[in-house]
Amino acid sequence: MILIAGLLIAVLLVGLALVVNGAIYTENLSSREVEGSSQALADDPPTTERLTRSMREANYNSDTASYVERRSAIRQNVSTWDQHQVASSVQNGRFASSEVAAMQNGTRVIQSDTNDFMPAGNDLDQELIDTTLDPFGITGRTSWLVVPDANTRAFNMTVEKDSLKTVDGGLLDDLTNLLSTILTGNDVFWVQFDDGSSVWRVYLVEADNKVTAVITEDDGSEDVVGVCQISGTQASIRFGKNELVSGQDTQACSELSFTEEIGKHDMYFVGGNNAQGTYQIIIGEHEDDFQNKIEDEYDDFIGDLLDSLTCWTGVLGSCDDDVYRSSPTPDGPYTTTAVYDTSVEMTYQTDRMRFTRNLTVAPESSGLP
């Protein structure tokens, strides 16, 4: 009797073990498939690369294309990629596809020819020479509002080294005195970002015969957070990629990464008549809205100019008071259409499961041609 009971207990234990092992196997199999499928959607380099290339071509290959043309180019590219995905995936008994879910219109501001960092209009340019941004009691700083209260991305500027103020390279080890030296006089160029709570400044000078970026943050008092340098007769400061580039040389500059963290902000050029170079930036607003917003910011100022007899068209001439031209020009900055970002809905499906997620690509991830 005891022997029979022992055998029954043994059989029950073996059966229980088989059930548990089967459940564990099923759970592991399911987990591996779910994890693998989710990972395929989370990290999809081919789709990201394809959309990156499409964004680059749509935004940078033309300075005159319309929104319809740019958006159509992206949709066509994604559609072609979708056909390839579907054909390739069904051969493996699965289904993968990509479809444009949304696109946000933006504005690209461009100064394509080397010039000073001032507005397009000569009259407005001259009037701004007399205005100052004077945060430290230092007068004579020519400044103007480049972007009012907006999100920005893909900001890249190139500066000519010989146009920058020269400072003693020995001060690079003494950041307090370096900042004091930079702020002495009125011939230093800097870019200023203000999100309402903090102010970041990127001073561009020549030190040690190199283009030097001195990055500061001011949330009550101004402190130097980093210095980045690169050799060459000119250098590109790529805010979206946090680097300085000159020819084949690239220097990382992590201190520029603050642009990834701020939301809507004002952006100024200060001392723009003291430096030479080019730049472009993408703003998260429709071109018409952005142009109207800029005009409103300068409305009173420009209105004073228009009140002058010298501005009466057909009488004594006309005022050249544009902040930005509305078409390409070699003598100052202008605007054109852009796609601020694109979202693609990605789908992955087998006979057992279906996953869908959105992938959003922005211009800073595509860089410049």
LOSE-394116 format. One record per residue (C-alpha): residue number from 1; x, y, z; residue in one letter. Coordinates in steps of 0.2 Angstrom, whole numbers, always signed. Layout:
# residues N
   resi       u       v       w   resn
    NUM       X       Y       Z      A
...
This chain:
# residues 369
   resi       u       v       w   resn
      1      +0      +0      +0      M
      2     +14     +12      +5      I
      3     +23      +7     -12      L
      4      +8     +11     -22      I
      5      +5     +28     -13      A
      6     +24     +32     -17      G
      7     +22     +28     -35      L
      8      +6     +39     -36      L
      9     +15     +53     -28      I
     10     +30     +51     -40      A
     11     +19     +51     -55      V
     12     +10     +67     -49      L
     13     +27     +76     -46      L
     14     +33     +71     -64      V
     15     +17     +78     -71      G
     16     +18     +94     -62      L
     17     +36     +96     -67      A
     18     +31     +94     -85      L
     19     +17    +107     -84      V
     20     +28    +119     -76      V
     21     +42    +117     -88      N
     22     +30    +119    -102      G
     23     +23    +135     -95      A
     24     +41    +141     -93      I
     25     +45    +137    -111      Y
     26     +29    +145    -118      T
     27     +33    +161    -108      E
     28     +51    +161    -113      N
     29     +46    +159    -131      L
     30     +33    +172    -130      S
     31     +44    +184    -121      S
     32     +58    +181    -134      R
     33     +46    +185    -149      E
     34     +38    +200    -141      V
     35     +55    +207    -136      E
     36     +63    +204    -153      G
     37     +48    +211    -162      S
     38     +48    +226    -150      S
     39     +66    +229    -152      Q
     40     +64    +228    -171      A
     41     +52    +243    -170      L
     42     +62    +252    -157      A
     43     +79    +251    -166      D
     44     +75    +251    -185      D
     45     +91    +258    -193      P
     46     +86    +255    -211      P
     47     +70    +265    -209      T
     48     +78    +278    -198      T
     49     +92    +280    -211      E
     50     +79    +281    -226      R
     51     +69    +294    -217      L
     52     +85    +304    -212      T
     53     +90    +304    -230      R
     54     +73    +309    -236      S
     55     +73    +324    -224      M
     56     +90    +330    -229      R
     57     +85    +329    -248      E
     58     +68    +338    -245      A
     59     +75    +352    -234      N
     60     +92    +356    -241      Y
     61     +92    +352    -260      N
     62     +81    +367    -264      S
     63     +80    +385    -257      D
     64     +64    +388    -267      T
     65     +53    +373    -265      A
     66     +35    +374    -258      S
     67     +28    +365    -243      Y
     68     +19    +353    -255      V
     69     +35    +349    -265      E
     70     +45    +345    -249      R
     71     +31    +335    -241      R
     72     +28    +325    -257      S
     73     +46    +321    -259      A
     74     +46    +314    -241      I
     75     +30    +304    -244      R
     76     +36    +297    -260      Q
     77     +52    +291    -252      N
     78     +43    +283    -238      V
     79     +31    +275    -249      S
     80     +45    +267    -260      T
     81     +53    +261    -244      W
     82     +37    +254    -238      D
     83     +35    +244    -254      Q
     84     +52    +237    -251      H
     85     +48    +232    -233      Q
     86     +32    +223    -237      V
     87     +40    +213    -252      A
     88     +55    +208    -241      S
     89     +45    +204    -225      S
     90     +32    +193    -233      V
     91     +45    +181    -239      Q
     92     +49    +177    -221      N
     93     +30    +175    -216      G
     94     +29    +192    -208      R
     95     +23    +209    -212      F
     96     +33    +225    -210      A
     97     +28    +242    -216      S
     98     +30    +261    -214      S
     99     +18    +275    -218      E
    100     +20    +294    -215      V
    101      +9    +299    -200      A
    102     +12    +317    -198      A
    103     +23    +331    -204      M
    104     +26    +348    -196      Q
    105     +29    +363    -207      N
    106     +44    +374    -202      G
    107     +54    +389    -209      T
    108     +72    +388    -213      R
    109     +82    +404    -211      V
    110     +98    +405    -222      I
    111    +113    +416    -225      Q
    112    +121    +407    -239      S
    113    +135    +419    -244      D
    114    +148    +426    -232      T
    115    +143    +442    -224      N
    116    +141    +450    -207      D
    117    +128    +443    -195      F
    118    +115    +457    -198      M
    119     +97    +458    -205      P
    120     +94    +459    -224      A
    121     +88    +477    -225      G
    122    +102    +490    -226      N
    123     +91    +503    -217      D
    124     +86    +492    -203      L
    125    +104    +486    -202      D
    126    +111    +504    -200      Q
    127     +97    +508    -187      E
    128    +102    +493    -177      L
    129    +120    +499    -176      I
    130    +113    +512    -164      D
    131    +104    +499    -153      T
    132    +112    +489    -139      T
    133    +110    +474    -128      L
    134    +118    +479    -112      D
    135    +117    +465     -99      P
    136    +133    +470     -90      F
    137    +134    +489     -92      G
    138    +145    +488    -108      I
    139    +138    +499    -121      T
    140    +140    +498    -140      G
    141    +134    +480    -143      R
    142    +125    +479    -159      T
    143    +111    +466    -157      S
    144     +95    +460    -165      W
    145     +82    +447    -162      L
    146     +85    +433    -174      V
    147     +71    +421    -168      V
    148     +57    +427    -157      P
    149     +49    +414    -145      D
    150     +50    +398    -155      A
    151     +57    +381    -155      N
    152     +73    +379    -166      T
    153     +84    +365    -172      R
    154     +97    +361    -185      A
    155    +106    +377    -181      F
    156    +123    +378    -190      N
    157    +134    +393    -193      M
    158    +151    +395    -201      T
    159    +163    +410    -195      V
    160    +178    +417    -203      E
    161    +193    +416    -190      K
    162    +201    +432    -196      D
    163    +184    +442    -193      S
    164    +184    +437    -174      L
    165    +191    +447    -160      K
    166    +208    +440    -154      T
    167    +210    +436    -136      V
    168    +225    +430    -126      D
    169    +226    +411    -127      G
    170    +234    +410    -110      G
    171    +217    +416    -103      L
    172    +209    +399    -107      L
    173    +215    +392     -91      D
    174    +208    +407     -81      D
    175    +190    +407     -86      L
    176    +185    +421     -75      T
    177    +197    +433     -83      N
    178    +194    +426    -100      L
    179    +175    +431     -98      L
    180    +180    +448     -92      S
    181    +192    +451    -107      T
    182    +179    +445    -119      I
    183    +166    +458    -112      L
    184    +178    +472    -113      T
    185    +175    +483    -128      G
    186    +162    +481    -141      N
    187    +169    +470    -154      D
    188    +165    +453    -149      V
    189    +151    +442    -158      F
    190    +140    +430    -148      W
    191    +124    +421    -150      V
    192    +112    +422    -136      Q
    193     +98    +410    -131      F
    194     +85    +415    -118      D
    195     +71    +404    -113      D
    196     +64    +415     -99      G
    197     +73    +406     -85      S
    198     +91    +405     -91      S
    199    +102    +413    -104      V
    200    +115    +404    -113      W
    201    +129    +413    -123      R
    202    +141    +407    -136      V
    203    +155    +419    -138      Y
    204    +165    +416    -154      L
    205    +183    +423    -153      V
    206    +201    +419    -160      E
    207    +213    +412    -147      A
    208    +229    +402    -150      D
    209    +226    +405    -168      N
    210    +210    +394    -167      K
    211    +191    +398    -169      V
    212    +186    +397    -150      T
    213    +168    +395    -143      A
    214    +166    +401    -125      V
    215    +149    +394    -119      I
    216    +141    +402    -103      T
    217    +125    +400     -94      E
    218    +117    +415     -84      D
    219    +103    +411     -72      D
    220    +107    +425     -61      G
    221    +126    +426     -63      S
    222    +136    +421     -79      E
    223    +147    +407     -78      D
    224    +158    +399     -91      V
    225    +153    +381     -93      V
    226    +165    +376    -107      G
    227    +178    +381    -120      V
    228    +179    +372    -137      C
    229    +192    +376    -151      Q
    230    +197    +370    -168      I
    231    +211    +375    -181      S
    232    +207    +382    -198      G
    233    +204    +398    -207      T
    234    +185    +396    -204      Q
    235    +175    +384    -193      A
    236    +157    +378    -193      S
    237    +148    +377    -176      I
    238    +135    +364    -177      R
    239    +123    +366    -162      F
    240    +112    +351    -166      G
    241    +127    +339    -167      K
    242    +137    +348    -153      N
    243    +153    +349    -163      E
    244    +165    +361    -172      L
    245    +170    +357    -189      V
    246    +184    +364    -200      S
    247    +188    +354    -216      G
    248    +191    +336    -212      Q
    249    +193    +340    -193      D
    250    +179    +338    -181      T
    251    +180    +343    -162      Q
    252    +166    +337    -150      A
    253    +159    +351    -140      C
    254    +146    +344    -127      S
    255    +144    +361    -120      E
    256    +133    +365    -135      L
    257    +120    +352    -130      S
    258    +110    +365    -120      F
    259    +100    +368    -136      T
    260     +93    +350    -134      E
    261     +85    +354    -118      E
    262     +77    +371    -120      I
    263     +60    +374    -126      G
    264     +53    +390    -135      K
    265     +66    +404    -134      H
    266     +72    +420    -140      D
    267     +88    +420    -150      M
    268     +99    +435    -153      Y
    269    +115    +439    -163      F
    270    +125    +452    -153      V
    271    +139    +461    -161      G
    272    +134    +454    -178      G
    273    +142    +468    -187      N
    274    +159    +462    -180      N
    275    +160    +445    -188      A
    276    +158    +437    -205      Q
    277    +151    +420    -210      G
    278    +135    +410    -215      T
    279    +122    +401    -206      Y
    280    +105    +392    -207      Q
    281     +92    +387    -194      I
    282     +76    +378    -194      I
    283     +61    +386    -184      I
    284     +46    +376    -179      G
    285     +33    +388    -187      E
    286     +26    +390    -204      H
    287     +35    +403    -215      E
    288     +21    +415    -216      D
    289     +18    +414    -197      D
    290     +37    +417    -194      F
    291     +38    +431    -206      Q
    292     +23    +440    -198      N
    293     +30    +437    -181      K
    294     +46    +445    -185      I
    295     +38    +460    -193      E
    296     +27    +462    -178      D
    297     +43    +462    -167      E
    298     +50    +476    -177      Y
    299     +34    +484    -182      D
    300     +36    +500    -171      D
    301     +54    +501    -176      F
    302     +52    +499    -194      I
    303     +36    +510    -193      G
    304     +47    +525    -187      D
    305     +58    +522    -203      L
    306     +43    +522    -214      L
    307     +37    +539    -207      D
    308     +53    +547    -214      S
    309     +51    +556    -231      L
    310     +66    +546    -237      T
    311     +55    +530    -236      C
    312     +41    +536    -247      W
    313     +41    +525    -262      T
    314     +42    +535    -278      G
    315     +46    +551    -269      V
    316     +63    +550    -262      L
    317     +66    +532    -264      G
    318     +61    +517    -253      S
    319     +66    +509    -237      C
    320     +76    +493    -237      D
    321     +70    +487    -220      D
    322     +67    +469    -222      D
    323     +73    +458    -207      V
    324     +73    +443    -219      Y
    325     +71    +442    -238      R
    326     +57    +430    -244      S
    327     +68    +423    -258      S
    328     +86    +418    -260      P
    329     +98    +433    -260      T
    330    +117    +435    -259      P
    331    +116    +451    -248      D
    332    +109    +445    -232      G
    333     +98    +431    -223      P
    334     +82    +425    -231      Y
    335     +68    +412    -227      T
    336     +61    +397    -236      T
    337     +50    +383    -232      T
    338     +55    +368    -222      A
    339     +49    +352    -214      V
    340     +52    +354    -195      Y
    341     +50    +335    -192      D
    342     +42    +319    -199      T
    343     +33    +305    -190      S
    344     +32    +288    -198      V
    345     +20    +274    -191      E
    346     +29    +258    -192      M
    347     +20    +241    -191      T
    348     +27    +224    -188      Y
    349     +15    +209    -189      Q
    350     +16    +190    -188      T
    351      +2    +177    -187      D
    352      +2    +179    -168      R
    353      +5    +197    -164      M
    354      +5    +215    -171      R
    355     +15    +230    -165      F
    356     +14    +248    -170      T
    357     +24    +263    -165      R
    358     +29    +280    -172      N
    359     +46    +285    -177      L
    360     +50    +304    -178      T
    361     +65    +311    -187      V
    362     +70    +329    -185      A
    363     +82    +339    -196      P
    364     +96    +339    -183      E
    365     +97    +320    -185      S
    366    +100    +322    -204      S
    367    +112    +336    -203      G
    368    +118    +345    -219      L
    369    +123    +339    -236      P
